[in-house]
Amino acid sequence: MGAVKTVLALGDVIGQSGFRAVVTSLTGIRKKHGADAVILNVENTADGFGITEELAGKLLAAGADVLTTGNHIWRKKEVREYLDRQEFILRPANYPGGVPGHGSCVLERRGLTLGVLNLQGRRRMPQTDCPFKLGREFVRRLRERTHCIVIDFHAEATEEKEALAMYLDGEVSAIFGTHTHIQTADERILPKGTAYITDIGASGPIDSVIGFQPDISIQRSLTQLPLRNEVSDNRAAVHGVRIEIDPASGRALSIVRIREESLI
Ligand SMILES: [Fe+2]
């Protein structure tokens, strides 16, 4: 076994508050955990919906190696051309063929060759191609280059997330969920060596309803009116996981939850 490699996966950056927290704390978080690579989901960065080239550039400069996204990636139209150009920002791989951007990449960092794949669920989500069949095909192609592969599965339903994890157990190093914004406590190594957690949590405001203003969510629940969510802007916490990988086999050795409260 070669030197153990450490990958951090950090959750959905939500609005200004989440962006500030990540930009100011990422260098420290990288150092504290001895990270060889950092994957960051950014699909709620621009006012809660989508990402811009400018914000993505700042997050990459702050120490994120690969940016993953999800269903809100299409909100800012101008980002589409950037998705084609920037190798290390991903949109879910299982959108129909021909849409802008790409769903996987291979990163070389500190002696680690890491495949990163972004998939999206289909339960209470936009209807995309099958994340199971397409996911396995993408994994097969990535394994021609490396056995160290992590998947951001951007999905709503726990059952779908656990099913995909069991389906690909042993073929990838880790599968972590994003999108629901609340960190779950079910992190574990699956029987064939894949690390798994249903949701890594968000990097966003603490006093909020999944990152958004509580008043609006309460009113929406009380009235059933289609009120539009707006991001909260109070102090944030950065959530995620640290995954240790044996680079020779690609098997996960550990998965540990991370929570760092921002000071601003
Ligand atoms: Fe999402």
Boltz pocket constraint, residues with backbone or C-beta under 6 A from the ligand:
constraints:
  - pocket:
      binder: B
      contacts: [[A, 43], [A, 70], [A, 71], [A, 72], [A, 154], [A, 179]]
      max_distance: 6.0
